[in-house]
Amino acid sequence: MRLPTKQPRTQPWIRSLQESLGTSELTFPKLRHSAPNLSYGRHKAPAYPRARQAANLILIYPGGQGGSMIPLMIRAETEGIHAGEIALPGGRCEPGESPKQTALREFFEETGHQVSSQSVLGELPPTNVWASNHQVRTFVAVEDSLPVWSPDPCEVAGLIFLPLTHLMDPRNFGMHQVTRRRVQFSALHLNVDGHRVWGATLRMLVELGEALTSAK
């Protein structure tokens, strides 16, 4: 199913992000769809009334060879339905906590790196994760130095690092088959160091790539 074309986003923070990263020459590839073919656009539909609230953080920082990098984590095998999957650092909101506070707290707990609130530039559209009944708020932060990582082994099996230019290259995308409850379906993925990034995590990264392109 082809999703409806979205209107370009022109939030000031996205233009500031593009300028600070120097990505004006990068264009996100035109993908036929970025959600699994059984989702029917549900990632962007209204959330269930009882959906649990969660938040995560996309941190962009300078890589070793002048490009920008995004850390992703491999979830530990103890992490339930999403065990072993590639994800952005994040988690469920605690009582009395704002989504932004959740994103920063969870990022620190899972990666060992503290991101300041002032480094957060803005927020991407929320994503519904139907498999676990969460609505996830995604924040974007930028830092100008290389983080020191100390991931929590109870939650994180390892970290992988996505160059921003890799996200914007159509040659790094592919399709694979997924089986859930004896139902098989096709899903788009992004290849990162031999790992497949797909599902809701890919949808959030696609939102970032499309936002940077729309700011031109």
Steps between C-alpha positions, in 0.01 A plus 500: 500500500638839405469758775365848425755762409580720799537874489858630534604596850653843542556524875783744577689240705525270198657774291741574784588132519567479129721807514696381802562157341581637157260256335350730238637277221351180645159379382309215661405228248141467385384175656176331395424432865701486821266297721439123481231408249256385769507830689266688259637834612424433867831650614351841417135433582344618829629298794277269698337687793690279746834512318792536739719805455869468421778718362839458338788711378688531172842640589706636211869557568819537292658176383870431475524587128304824495150356449210492741411183692190362677532233772264203490480219753451126477241410760599233751333160479315584823304781335178311424329531163777727362793288625795499262358776280676821403348804670553861594575550870174569682226356713173545682406828670498497879221674698553876518765493227478689172578308177816706452617413851427134427707510180800654677477270803465184295784600269730540800385178666548293187815652347675655801527837322319802644345733241408846625151638452652797315634265231146397400396699191152366437260209464393279210140380454398227748505134398251233608664166583207261477689185598550636853217759508720809543491845351860618473612864495835543321733789584807612306817629667834616361838503674834622369727248674547123499301332781651251744281190509429268791189299402296315760553124433163418655318693226752535219686218325712749304508830313527556127557832330311633199670765282245757390620466140429125523137573590464725195638244251233285327752219441489417873130409503350160429202274565471188715234256615372503859289232669277594793242258644528280190433798272775595254536849358754723327679783676744766390831518683816708516829308504738628768820304567333170417188577705150563369328809637127474432153558642434797727871584537539528125183710482651749747826521303301549180320792667841657569621450144180638352507797737855593395401474134183706549702785650659583164 
